Amino acid sequence: MARKGTVESSLSAEALHEFCEKLAALPNLTLRRMQDEAKKLGITLSRSAAGRFAGGTFAEHLRRLQRAREFAEQVESFNASGMAGSLADTAAATVLQEICDLMASGEEYNITKIAQAIATLQAGEHRRRELSAKLKEYERRAAEWERKEKEREAAKAELAKAISKRGIGEDVLREIEEKIRLL
């Protein structure tokens, strides 16, 4: 993990985040302007300290903002396409990307936490597949029920015609009983 610089050690996590947000919103940000903004918070930064902050903590903040924008775009495109479970899929992909980024960064990381995150992703994927299979089965059953219901309605209509044409007699009653057995 990178060492804490002047800005990081001078501010709380929340204040550091706010400072990075303020810097990110500034147009044409230079190291000099970064030093001026830090001075407003009572932090004196040398040019080299400002450069380390810009290339370290602030650059990471900008990368997180970019990933958040990309995530929002993915969610928007998934929603536009109407894909089911898109938010969960996108979130899982984002978490996996974070894990890959952390492992590739060369910084120290807690392998147990990463293993737990991967296990959670795997469990979520397993559950998604189960739910997808159940949904397909319910859709199949609903289609089958609708088909049978249409057949029943057609049989009822046919019987109604037969009754209205012939009246109810012995042969019509037998025909009705046969049709009822078929249903």
C-alpha positions as CSV (number, residue, x, y, z in Angstrom):
1,M,0.0,0.0,0.0
2,A,1.2,3.5,-0.8
3,R,2.4,5.6,2.1
4,K,0.2,8.3,3.5
5,G,1.1,11.7,2.2
6,T,0.6,15.1,3.7
7,V,-3.0,15.5,2.5
8,E,-4.0,12.0,3.5
9,S,-2.6,12.3,7.0
10,S,-4.1,15.7,7.5
11,L,-7.7,14.9,6.7
12,S,-10.3,12.4,7.8
13,A,-11.5,9.9,5.2
14,E,-14.7,11.9,4.7
15,A,-12.8,15.2,4.4
16,L,-10.3,13.6,2.0
17,H,-13.2,12.4,-0.1
18,E,-14.8,15.9,-0.1
19,F,-11.4,17.4,-1.0
20,C,-10.9,15.0,-3.9
21,E,-14.5,15.7,-5.1
22,K,-13.8,19.5,-5.0
23,L,-10.6,19.0,-7.0
24,A,-12.3,16.8,-9.5
25,A,-14.9,19.5,-10.2
26,L,-12.3,22.2,-10.8
27,P,-11.6,23.0,-14.5
28,N,-8.0,23.1,-15.6
29,L,-6.6,21.7,-12.4
30,T,-2.9,22.3,-12.0
31,L,-0.5,21.4,-9.1
32,R,-0.4,25.1,-8.2
33,R,-4.2,25.2,-7.9
34,M,-4.2,22.0,-5.9
35,Q,-1.7,23.6,-3.5
36,D,-4.0,26.6,-3.2
37,E,-7.0,24.5,-2.5
38,A,-5.1,22.5,0.2
39,K,-3.9,25.8,1.7
40,K,-7.6,26.8,2.2
41,L,-7.9,23.7,4.4
42,G,-4.8,24.7,6.3
43,I,-2.5,22.1,4.6
44,T,0.8,23.3,3.2
45,L,1.9,21.2,0.2
46,S,5.2,21.4,-1.6
47,R,5.1,20.9,-5.3
48,S,6.5,17.4,-5.0
49,A,3.9,16.5,-2.3
50,A,1.1,17.9,-4.6
51,G,2.5,15.8,-7.4
52,R,2.5,12.6,-5.3
53,F,-1.0,13.3,-4.2
54,A,-2.1,14.0,-7.8
55,G,-0.5,10.7,-9.0
56,G,-1.6,8.7,-6.0
57,T,-4.8,9.3,-4.0
58,F,-6.3,11.8,-6.3
59,A,-5.6,9.7,-9.4
60,E,-7.3,6.7,-7.7
61,H,-10.3,8.9,-6.8
62,L,-10.6,9.8,-10.5
63,R,-10.3,6.1,-11.5
64,R,-13.2,5.3,-9.1
65,L,-15.2,8.2,-10.6
66,Q,-14.6,6.8,-14.1
67,R,-15.6,3.3,-13.0
68,A,-18.8,4.7,-11.4
69,R,-19.6,6.5,-14.7
70,E,-18.9,3.3,-16.7
71,F,-21.1,1.4,-14.2
72,A,-23.9,3.9,-14.7
73,E,-23.6,3.6,-18.5
74,Q,-23.7,-0.2,-18.2
75,V,-26.8,-0.1,-16.1
76,E,-28.4,2.4,-18.5
77,S,-27.6,0.2,-21.5
78,F,-28.8,-3.0,-19.7
79,N,-32.0,-1.2,-18.7
80,A,-32.6,0.0,-22.3
81,S,-32.1,-3.5,-23.6
82,G,-34.6,-4.9,-21.0
83,M,-32.3,-7.6,-19.7
84,A,-33.5,-9.2,-16.5
85,G,-31.2,-9.0,-13.5
86,S,-29.1,-6.3,-15.2
87,L,-28.3,-4.4,-12.1
88,A,-27.2,-7.5,-10.2
89,D,-25.1,-8.6,-13.2
90,T,-23.5,-5.2,-13.6
91,A,-22.8,-5.0,-9.8
92,A,-21.2,-8.5,-9.9
93,A,-19.1,-7.5,-12.9
94,T,-18.0,-4.4,-11.1
95,V,-17.0,-6.2,-7.9
96,L,-15.1,-8.7,-9.9
97,Q,-13.3,-5.9,-11.8
98,E,-12.4,-4.3,-8.4
99,I,-11.0,-7.6,-7.2
100,C,-8.9,-8.0,-10.4
101,D,-7.7,-4.4,-10.1
102,L,-6.7,-4.9,-6.5
103,M,-4.8,-8.1,-7.2
104,A,-3.0,-6.5,-10.2
105,S,-2.1,-3.3,-8.3
106,G,0.6,-5.0,-6.4
107,E,-0.7,-3.5,-3.1
108,E,-1.3,-5.7,-0.1
109,Y,-4.8,-7.2,0.1
110,N,-6.7,-9.6,2.4
111,I,-7.1,-12.8,0.5
112,T,-9.8,-14.0,2.9
113,K,-12.0,-11.0,2.1
114,I,-11.4,-11.5,-1.6
115,A,-12.2,-15.2,-1.3
116,Q,-15.4,-14.3,0.5
117,A,-16.4,-11.8,-2.2
118,I,-15.8,-14.4,-4.9
119,A,-17.8,-17.0,-3.0
120,T,-20.6,-14.5,-2.6
121,L,-20.5,-13.8,-6.4
122,Q,-20.5,-17.5,-7.1
123,A,-23.5,-18.1,-4.8
124,G,-25.3,-15.2,-6.4
125,E,-24.7,-16.7,-9.8
126,H,-25.8,-20.1,-8.7
127,R,-29.0,-18.6,-7.3
128,R,-29.6,-16.6,-10.5
129,R,-29.3,-19.8,-12.5
130,E,-31.8,-21.6,-10.2
131,L,-34.3,-18.7,-10.4
132,S,-33.9,-18.6,-14.2
133,A,-34.6,-22.3,-14.5
134,K,-37.6,-22.0,-12.2
135,L,-38.9,-19.0,-14.3
136,K,-38.6,-21.1,-17.5
137,E,-40.5,-23.9,-15.9
138,Y,-43.3,-21.6,-14.7
139,E,-43.5,-20.1,-18.2
140,R,-43.7,-23.6,-19.7
141,R,-46.5,-24.5,-17.2
142,A,-48.4,-21.3,-17.9
143,A,-48.2,-21.9,-21.6
144,E,-49.4,-25.5,-21.1
145,W,-52.3,-24.3,-18.9
146,E,-53.3,-21.7,-21.4
147,R,-53.3,-24.3,-24.2
148,K,-55.5,-26.7,-22.2
149,E,-57.8,-23.8,-21.2
150,K,-58.2,-23.0,-24.9
151,E,-59.0,-26.6,-25.6
152,R,-61.6,-26.7,-22.8
153,E,-63.2,-23.5,-24.1
154,A,-63.3,-24.9,-27.7
155,A,-64.9,-28.2,-26.3
156,K,-67.5,-26.2,-24.3
157,A,-68.4,-24.1,-27.4
158,E,-68.7,-27.3,-29.5
159,L,-71.0,-28.9,-26.9
160,A,-73.1,-25.7,-26.7
161,K,-73.6,-25.9,-30.5
162,A,-74.5,-29.5,-30.3
163,I,-77.0,-28.9,-27.5
164,S,-78.6,-25.9,-29.3
165,K,-78.9,-27.9,-32.6
166,R,-80.2,-31.2,-31.3
167,G,-81.7,-30.5,-28.0
168,I,-80.8,-32.8,-25.1
169,G,-81.3,-36.5,-25.8
170,E,-79.7,-39.8,-24.9
171,D,-77.1,-39.6,-27.6
172,V,-76.2,-36.0,-26.7
173,L,-75.8,-36.9,-23.1
174,R,-73.4,-39.7,-24.0
175,E,-71.5,-37.3,-26.2
176,I,-71.3,-34.8,-23.3
177,E,-70.0,-37.5,-21.0
178,E,-67.3,-38.5,-23.5
179,K,-66.2,-34.9,-23.9
180,I,-66.1,-34.4,-20.1
181,R,-63.8,-37.5,-19.8
182,L,-61.5,-36.0,-22.4
183,L,-61.1,-32.8,-20.4
